[in-house]
Amino acid sequence: MKTRCPCCGAENSLDAILSNEAANAALRELTRIGDEITRLAVMYVGMFRPAKTSLRFDRVASLLEELRIDMDNGFIERNGQRYEASRGAWCHAFRVVLEKRGMGLKLPLTSHGYLYEVIASYKEPVQTAAAPANQQPAMKNSQTMNGLAALEGLSKGGN
């Protein structure tokens, strides 16, 4: 069965891809990564393609394996330091690098250095639990508040 790549327009047989050992290894790595990160990782790895040639499947498989191992570990090491690398950090970093693709980032990429720099500088968004709209913020127990509560009680009792 012939297939056409939606990104580059190259035609190939799905049977040939699945029987090619390196292509099969690349596909295995992609299935291990999972979810939205898979799409971003494929687009990112495409940035390693030399301008005048194709990216070999063994290189694709190797790049994806390097990324997947670090994703599975949950951290990266950069300049002798360890940085947490959540799935959110990976998505963010892939998007940043892909955005830079048309803004002067030198291609083809030769390492994951820039991607890892973005991950190293990533700050996880802080999740805050919002109080329900009808809930009053907790008041500190003070003489003033106690006095107001007593007055409120008197006014309710006096009706």
LINGI-V786469 format. One record per backbone hydrogen bond with DSSP energy under -0.5 kcal/mol. CO is the residue of the C=O (numbers start at 0). NH is the residue of the N-H. Records with the same first field share a line. If there is no record, write none. Layout:
CO: NH, NH
This chain:
0: 13
2: 11
4: 8
9: 4
11: 2
12: 16
13: 17
14: 18
15: 19
18: 20
19: 23
20: 24
21: 25
22: 26
23: 27
24: 28
25: 29
26: 30
27: 31
28: 32
29: 33
33: 37
34: 37, 38
35: 39
36: 40
37: 41
38: 42
39: 43
40: 44
41: 45
43: 46
44: 47
45: 48
46: 107, 108
49: 52
53: 55
55: 59
56: 60
57: 61
58: 62
59: 63
60: 64
61: 65
62: 66
63: 67
64: 68
65: 69
66: 70
67: 71
68: 72
69: 73, 74
73: 84
75: 82
77: 80
80: 77
82: 75
85: 89
86: 90
87: 91
88: 92
89: 93
90: 94
91: 95
92: 96
93: 97
94: 98
95: 99
96: 100
97: 100
98: 101
99: 102, 104
111: 115
112: 116
113: 117
114: 118
115: 119
116: 120
118: 121
121: 123
125: 127
127: 129
131: 134
139: 141
141: 145
142: 146
143: 147
144: 148
145: 149
146: 150
147: 151
148: 152
149: 153
150: 154
151: 155
152: 156
153: 157
155: 158
